[in-house]
């Protein structure tokens, strides 16, 4: 059995604005609903309004109680629904207040209990799941946004977000009647902003990963043993994970970096004995990778000049899993091995040397020259990269280039190595029948191109 109290009152049409205002009777009853939830025996409270002929509003407040004693205690205590309405007597029609006490039918009680059980189950199970899901979405979106906007702006945005949450909590605590309409609106607005920011950060991240240079795909990282590889989540150098790297002292060391994982990584060296900041930046006291955030599939470098000693390095995004040590010693390695020696003079080749600058082939003062060589003869040409970017030479021995990027095993002649880094040298050997053949740099196909005249 359930015990029901129904309070009825009429609100005149010309008083409706006052009754529905912030200090009106309806908001007072809504606030009262939250208060009586803690009362012994309370089941639920329902407030309904119906417009009658002439524009007056009939307001009905129904409260349900588990037993007769609980209802009796509520009726004799203050505040209750009737006392709240009496306090707003200037907003209601005089002598229209009615208080009715009833007992619910068994069938209605059973239906009500099923509704209560369902409602309580939904609140107990779905609300926590929803809160956890929304929390994960907020954390993920904000983390993507913070990583994308960089360290300085991330601090400002985090402060704004925290201040907004505090002000919102204060506002809704001070205005409980506003929660029904305004709280969902605020939640939807916040969700939309987080979604938009997360999508922007992800799109910008993908743009970095798929960056193109000079209209061609970003070149693969240079090979060789002097290369620090970043995986998810470890460093690797010459097959050793989270390694100790030995280098020379008091000289500029440039260490190539390649991110073979999918997460964001970087390299930060504690040159001063400790890391001066949580996230490094170019120009800081401790050496930082360039760029300071290397997306999955990207590459970079780190340059440092240190006195003899042992120095720690780490990835700022995974400072526990990704660490290593740099041993700086007098006379230690300073980079990859020396460039290969010039090739022996070959019949038809003469002492031919082609320079590769950024971004042009040079034969003396001639840019992208026409090169004359002997036919049906192995001709080896010395290549010198005097620029900063990666270059190579690729000859179209057929009617066209057999691939976008040449290799030593391809059908068309290719430089050895197929990627010549800035300041390094290589060679290319060709043996062609008489004719005219195109050549190019695969990394700068438009600017760096010329022809071979084979006679």
N, C-alpha and C positions, 0 to 999 in steps of 0.2 A: 504494500500500500504506500502511495505517495500522498503528501499533503501539499495543497496548492493555495497560494495567496495571490489573488488578482486585484491590482489597484488600477482603477479607471479614472481618467480626468479629461476634461475638455479644454483645449487651447483655442482661444478666439483667433480668427484670421489675422486681425491687426496686431496680435501679440506674438505671432509665429517667429518673427525675426529675433525678438528678444529671447524666446524660448530655445531657439537653436543656436544662439550665439555662444561665445566661449564661456560666459558666466551664466548661461541659461539652464533651465531645469533638465533638458535632455542630456547635456554634457555632464551635469552633476550626477544623473542616474547612471550614465556610462562609467563614471569614475567609481560609483558605489558598487557596480558589478564586480570590479576588481577587489574591493574591500571585503565583500561578503564571501568570497571564495574560501576564506580561511575559517569561516564559521562552522561549528559542528553540525553535521546533518545536512548541509547545503548540497543540492544536486546541480541546479542550473538556474539561470535568470534569462528571461526573454523580454525585450522591449519592442513593441510594434506601434506603428502609427497608421491611421486611416483617415482620409479626407472625407468629410461629410458635406452634405448639401449646404451651400452658403459659404464654404471655405474654411469652416472650423475644422480642427484636427482632434480626433479621439486618440488619446495616448493610453496604451495598455502596458502595464508592467506585471509580468507573471514570474513568481519565484516558486521553486519546487523544493520540498524538504523530505528527508528520509523518514521522519517520524513526527508525531504531533507535538512532542515536547520541543523539538528544534524549531518548529514553526512558531510555537507560543513564545519561546525566548526571543525570536527575531521580532515578533510583533510588539513585544513590550520593551525592546531596547531601542536606543537612538544612536545613530541614525538608522532609519529604515526607509523603504520606498515612499510610504505615506508621509513621513515627517519631512523628507526632502522636498516633496511636492508642496507641502504647507509652507516651507521656507520661501518658496517662489510663488506665493499667492498672487502677486501682481501680474504674473504671466498666464494664469489659468482663469477659466470662467468660475465665478463665485458659486459655491454650493454644488459644484459638479463632481467633487471627489467621492468615489465609491470604493470601499474595501470589501472584497468577497473572499471567503475561505471555503475551500472545497476539498474533496477527496477524489483522487484519480481512480478510474475503473481499472480492474485487473488487467484487461487487454491493453489498455493504454500504458499501464506501468510496464508490462512485459516489452511492449514496443519501445518504450523509453529506455529500458535497461539495455536492450540490444543496441540502441543508438549510443548510449553512454559507453558500453563496452567497446564498440567500434571506434568511437571518438578517442577513448583513452588509449586504445591500441595504436591508432594512427599517430597520436601525439607522441607516445612512448617510442615508437619504432621509426616513423618517417621523419619526424622533426629532427632528431639527432643526426640521422643520415643526411638530411638536407643541409644541416649546418656544417657537417664535416665536408660534404661535397663542395659547398660554397666556399668554405675555408681553403680547401686545396686549390680551387679555381682562383681565388684572390692571391694566394701565395705564388702560384705559377705565373699569373699575369703580371703581378708586380715585379717578380724576379726577372722576367724577360724585359720589362720596361727599364728597370734599374740597370741591367747589363748593357742595354742598348744606348742609354743616354749618358753613360759614363759616371765617374766617381763624384765629380763636383755637383752635377745636377741631381744625381741620385739622392744625395743628402737633403737637398732642398725639397724634392718631391716627397721623400719619406716624412719630413717634418710637416709638410702641408697635409698629407694623408692622416697622420696621427692627430694633428690639431682639428681636422674636420671630424674625425671620429669622436673626439672628446666633446666638441661643440654640439654635434648631433645627439650624443647621449644625454648631455645636459638639457637640451631643448625638449626632447621627448619625455625625460623624467619630470620636467617642470610643467609639461602640457600633455597629460595622459590622454585627454580627449582627442588630441591630434593624431594619435598613433594609427587609428583605423584607416584613414585615407592617406595621410602624408607619409607614414612609414613605408608602405609598399611603393609609393612613388619615388621616395629617396632610394630604396633598395634597387628598383629597376634602373634608375639613373646611374647609380654606382656600378651596377652590373654592365650597363651599356658602355660606360667609360672604360672599365677594365677590359671588356671584350675588344673595344676599338684599339686601346693601347697595346694589348697583347697581339692583335692581328698586325698592327703596324710594326712592332718589334720583330715578329716572326718574318714578315715580308722583307724587312730591311736586312735581317740576318741571312735569309736565303739569297738576297741580292749580293751580299758580301761573299757567300760561298761560291756563287756562280759568276763571280766577277770576270769580265773579259778585258783583255788588253789589246789595243790596236785592232779590234775586230776579230781577234783569234782567241781561242780558249786560253786561260792562264796556263803558263808553261808548268810542266811537272817540276818538282824540286830537284836541284842538282844532286847527282849521286856522289859517291865517294865515302870514305870512312869518316871524315871530319863533318859529321851531320848528327844533330840531336833530333830524334824522332819522338813525337808526343802521341800516345795512344790514350784510350779510355780505361783506366786512368793511371798512366805510368809514363816515365821517360825511358828511352832506350838509346844507348850509344855503343856502336860496335857489338851489338848483341847482348849487352849488359843492361838490365833494367835498374832504374834509379841509380845511375852509375857514379863513379868517381872519374872525372875528366881531368887529364893532366895537360897543362898548357904552359907556354913560356911567360916569364915575368917581365914587367915594365915595357911591354910592347902592345900595340893595338891588336886584339884578337877579335875576329868576326866569325861567329859560329852560326852556320845555316840551321834553320829550324823548319820542320815540316809537321803539320798536324794530320796524322793518318786516322784519327778518331772522328767522331761525330759531334762531340761536345766542344765548348769553348775552352781554350787553354792559353797559357803564356809562360814566360820564363822570367823570374825575378831573382837577382843575386844579392845576397846580404854582404855587400862589400864593406860595410861599416861595422860588421859584427852582428847586426840585427836588422830586421826589415823596418824601414822608416815609416811605412804605411801598409795598410791591408792590401791595397791594390797599387801596383807600380804605375808610373807614367814616364814617358820619354822626358828626360831632363831632370829626373830625381837624383838624389844622392847615390842610390843603389842602382846598378845597371838594370834596364828593363828591355824586354823584347820589343822589336819594332815590326809590326804594330803591337800595342799593349794587349790586344785581344785578337787571337788568331782563330778564326772559325774552322770547323771541321773541313778538311780538304785544302786548307790554306797553308801558306808558308810565310816565313819571315826570317829575321836575323837578330842576333844580340851581339853588341860590340862592347868590349871592356878592356881596360888596361889596369892591371893590378900588380902590387908588389908581391914578393914571395909569401906564401901562406896558404891556409886552407879556408875555403869560403863555401857556405851553404847556398844552394839555389832551390827554388820551388815553383810550382804553378799556384798562382794566387787563388784560382778557382777551386783547386783541390789540394790545399796545403798539407793535408795529412798523408794522402796516398802518393802524391807526385813530388818527390824531393830528390836531391842528389848533392854531390860535393865537387868542387873545383880545386884541384891541387895546382898551385902556381909555383913553378920552379925555374931557376936560371937555366937557360938553354933548352927549355921544353918546347914541344910542338907549337907552332903558331898558325897552323892551318893545313889545308890539303897538301899533298906532295908537290914538288916542283913541277912546272909544266914540262911536257915532253920535249926532248931535244929536237932541233930542226932536222927535217928529213935529208937524207943523202941526196945529192944532186942526181936527177934522173934524166936520161935522154929526152929531150923535148920539154923538160920542165924548167931548165935554167935555174936561177936562184929566185924563183917566183914566190913572193909573199903578198898575201891579201890581208889587209887590216879590216876589222869589223868594228865600227864606231856606232854611237847611238843617234840615228839608226840608218847607216849607210855602209856599203862596201867601198873600200878605198884601195886603189892601185897607184901608189904615188899620190898625185893630186887629182887623179881622175876618180869621180864618184860613180859607183855601180858600173864598172867598166865592162867592155867587151874583151874577153880573155882569149888569146890565140894560143893553141897548143897543137902538138903533133897528133896525127890520127893513128889508131890501132897500137898505141903505146901506153904503158903504165906511166901516168904523170901524177906526181905527188906535189901538192901545193901546201905551203905553210900558211896557217890561219892564225892571226893574232887578234884577240878581243881587247881593244883599247878603250872600250866603253864600260858602262856599269851594268847594263842589262844582259840577259842571256841571249846569245846568238848562235847560229849554225849556218852551214851551207848545204843546200839540197839541190841536186841537178836532175832535171827532167830528161832522163835518157830515152824515154819513149815519147809519145805525143803529149803526155801530160804527167803530172806527179802521181805516183801510185798510191800515196797516202798523204794525209794532212801534215804529219810529222814523220821525218825520215828516221831510219834505224840502220845499224851496220849490216843487217841481214836483208835489207830491202832490195828491190830490183834496181832502184835508182841510186847513184852514188851519193853518199852521205858523209858529213864531216865526222871525224873521230876525235873526241867524243861527239855524239849528236847534240849535246848541249854544252857550249863553251861559255863558262862564266866570265864576268868582268875581270880583266887582268890576267886571264889564262890563255893558253894556246892550244891548237889542235892541228890536224892535217885533213886533207881530202885527197883521195887517189881516184883518178878517172882513167878509163881506157875506152875510147869511143871511136866509131867509124867517122869518116868525113861528114860534116854537116854543121848545123847551127842548133845549139841546145840552150834552153833557159836554165837559170839557176836563181835561187832565192834564199832568204832566211825564213824558216818556218814560223818564227815568232813575230816577224814584221814583214808580212808577205807583200804589202803594197809599197813600203818605202825602200826595202832592200831587195832589189832584183836586177839581174843583168843577163848576159848571154856568153856562151862559149862558141868560138869559131874554131872548128876542128878541121885541119887540113893535112 
